[in-house]
Amino acid sequence: MLRKDPFITDEYYHIYNRGIDKRIIFKSKRDYERFITLLYLANSNDSFRLDDILNKQHKTFSEILVLDKGEPLISIGAWCLMTNHFHLLIRQKVDGGITKFMRKLGVGYSMFFNIKYQRTGALFGGLFKSKLIGINDNYMRQLLGYIHINPLEIEFPEWKDKINKSSVNMKKFLKSYRYSSYPDYIGEDRVEKNIIRTENFPDYFQDVQSFGDFVENYFIEV
């Protein structure tokens, strides 16, 4: 299936997709880490075989995320993995970059998942979804907060009805959740920070205090 509107180079997009029939697509720590390594490696014009990197070169998770992978196709500003879906905030750097990146990411992870769990067929629910963010700065700010607050659904299914300024346990959970770029925005020093490129996004992506305010606003306004 072809998209009606092509992706525009230098524009920002919210990209997301979920498992077919809302099935779980991340069952273990290894699954999450496989997808995270693909977020890093698939963002390149160069080809790679992740199994060779893991099994022949014996690279660890941390070592993979510092490899020289060539020129990037996109810039990733934020990401979050849930049990049955994922969110990405990205900017296309070269023509066709988003399409090529998402093909490498989707095919690579689906093959890994199907082999590991002895299944066949599509893993994701059709073509990935995309929304052009455009020049609406308020929407960009809201999206940056939304992507990172998403994991509350895992531990607090009714969080939208319970969230408030004093939601201490919710805030602690977000800080401890490892499968998003949230820790990289609040100053943690970890290798996953190499996935995001804040310099290719508005200035407030590089301001820790501003980022904290975006997330905090959800506890005040939602």
C-alpha positions in Angstrom: 0.0 0.0 0.0 1.4 3.4 -1.0 1.0 6.6 1.0 -1.1 9.3 -0.4 1.3 12.1 0.7 5.1 11.6 0.5 7.3 12.5 3.5 8.9 15.9 3.2 12.6 16.3 4.0 13.3 18.5 7.0 9.8 18.2 8.3 8.8 16.7 11.7 6.6 13.6 12.1 4.9 11.6 14.8 5.3 8.0 13.8 3.6 5.1 15.6 2.4 1.6 15.1 1.0 -1.3 17.1 1.0 -5.1 17.0 -1.6 -6.7 14.7 -4.8 -7.2 16.6 -3.2 -5.2 19.4 -1.0 -8.2 20.2 2.1 -7.8 22.5 5.2 -7.1 20.5 7.7 -6.8 23.3 7.7 -9.8 25.7 11.1 -9.6 27.3 14.0 -7.3 28.0 15.8 -8.9 25.0 12.9 -7.9 22.7 13.0 -4.3 23.9 16.8 -4.2 23.5 16.6 -5.7 20.0 14.2 -2.9 18.9 16.3 -0.3 20.5 19.5 -1.5 18.7 17.5 -1.4 15.5 16.4 2.2 16.2 20.1 3.1 16.2 21.4 0.9 13.4 18.5 1.2 10.9 19.1 4.9 10.8 21.7 4.7 8.2 22.1 4.5 4.4 24.5 1.6 5.1 23.3 -2.0 5.2 24.0 -4.2 8.2 23.3 -7.7 9.7 22.5 -7.4 13.3 22.9 -11.1 13.9 26.5 -10.9 12.5 27.2 -8.0 14.8 25.9 -9.9 17.8 27.2 -13.4 17.0 30.3 -12.9 14.9 31.6 -9.6 16.3 30.3 -10.5 19.7 29.1 -6.9 20.3 27.1 -6.2 23.4 24.0 -3.9 23.6 26.1 -1.0 24.8 28.8 -1.6 22.2 26.3 -1.6 19.4 24.9 1.8 20.3 28.3 3.5 19.8 29.2 1.9 16.4 29.9 4.1 13.5 26.8 3.5 11.3 27.3 6.0 8.5 25.1 8.9 7.4 21.7 9.0 9.1 18.4 8.9 7.2 16.4 10.7 9.9 16.9 12.5 13.2 15.0 11.0 16.2 13.9 13.5 18.8 11.9 11.2 21.1 10.9 7.5 21.3 8.9 5.3 23.5 8.2 1.5 23.4 5.1 0.1 25.0 4.1 -3.6 25.3 2.1 -3.6 22.1 3.0 -0.4 20.3 5.7 2.3 19.9 5.9 6.1 19.3 8.6 8.0 17.5 9.1 11.8 17.0 11.4 12.2 13.9 12.6 14.6 11.3 13.4 13.4 7.8 17.0 14.3 6.8 17.2 12.9 3.2 14.5 12.2 0.6 12.9 8.9 1.3 14.6 8.6 4.6 11.6 7.9 6.8 10.3 5.1 4.4 13.7 3.4 4.2 14.3 3.7 8.0 10.9 2.3 8.9 11.2 -0.5 6.4 14.5 -1.6 7.9 13.2 -1.2 11.4 9.9 -3.1 10.8 11.3 -5.9 8.7 14.3 -6.4 11.0 12.3 -6.6 14.2 9.5 -8.7 12.7 11.9 -11.3 11.4 13.6 -11.5 14.9 10.3 -11.8 16.7 8.8 -14.4 14.4 11.9 -16.6 14.5 12.2 -16.3 18.3 8.5 -17.1 19.0 8.0 -19.5 16.1 5.2 -17.6 14.4 4.5 -16.5 10.8 2.8 -13.5 9.2 2.6 -9.8 9.9 3.6 -8.6 13.3 2.4 -5.0 13.0 -1.1 -3.7 12.2 -0.5 -2.6 8.6 1.4 0.4 7.4 2.9 2.5 10.2 0.9 5.6 11.0 2.3 9.1 10.6 1.2 12.6 11.4 2.9 15.8 10.1 3.7 18.1 13.0 4.4 21.1 10.8 5.2 24.5 12.4 2.7 24.3 15.3 5.2 24.8 18.2 2.5 24.1 20.8 1.7 20.8 19.3 5.3 19.8 19.1 5.7 20.6 22.9 2.6 18.7 23.7 3.7 15.7 21.7 7.1 15.7 23.4 5.4 15.4 26.7 2.8 12.9 25.5 5.3 10.4 24.1 7.2 10.3 27.4 4.2 10.1 29.7 2.7 7.2 27.6 4.2 4.4 29.8 1.9 5.3 32.6 -0.7 3.1 30.8 1.4 0.1 31.9 1.4 0.6 35.6 -1.6 2.9 36.0 -4.2 1.9 33.4 -6.6 4.7 34.5 -3.9 7.4 34.9 -5.9 10.0 32.9 -8.5 10.0 35.7 -6.0 10.0 38.5 -3.2 12.2 37.4 -2.6 15.4 39.4 0.3 17.5 40.7 0.9 15.2 43.6 1.1 12.0 41.6 4.4 11.0 43.2 4.3 7.3 42.3 3.5 8.1 38.7 6.5 10.4 38.4 8.8 7.8 40.0 7.6 5.2 37.5 8.3 7.4 34.5 11.9 8.0 35.8 12.5 4.3 36.2 11.0 3.3 32.8 14.0 2.3 30.6 12.3 1.9 27.2 12.0 5.5 26.2 14.1 8.6 25.7 12.8 10.1 28.9 15.9 9.2 31.0 18.1 10.9 28.3 16.1 14.1 28.7 16.3 14.3 32.5 20.1 14.0 32.5 20.9 10.3 32.9 24.1 9.2 31.4 23.4 6.1 29.3 24.3 4.8 25.9 20.7 5.0 24.6 21.3 8.8 24.4 23.1 8.2 21.1 19.7 7.4 19.4 18.4 10.9 19.7 19.7 14.0 18.0 18.2 17.0 19.9 20.4 19.5 17.9 18.1 18.9 14.9 15.0 19.9 16.8 13.8 23.2 18.4 16.1 24.7 21.1 13.9 23.5 24.0 14.7 19.9 23.2 18.1 20.6 24.6 16.8 22.4 27.7 16.4 19.9 30.6 14.3 22.3 32.6 11.9 23.0 29.7 11.5 19.3 29.1 10.7 18.7 32.7 8.0 21.4 32.4 6.4 19.7 29.4 6.0 16.5 31.4 5.0 18.3 34.6 2.2 20.1 32.8 0.4 16.8 32.3 0.2 16.4 36.0 -1.3 19.8 36.3 -3.6 20.2 33.3 -4.8 16.7 32.3 
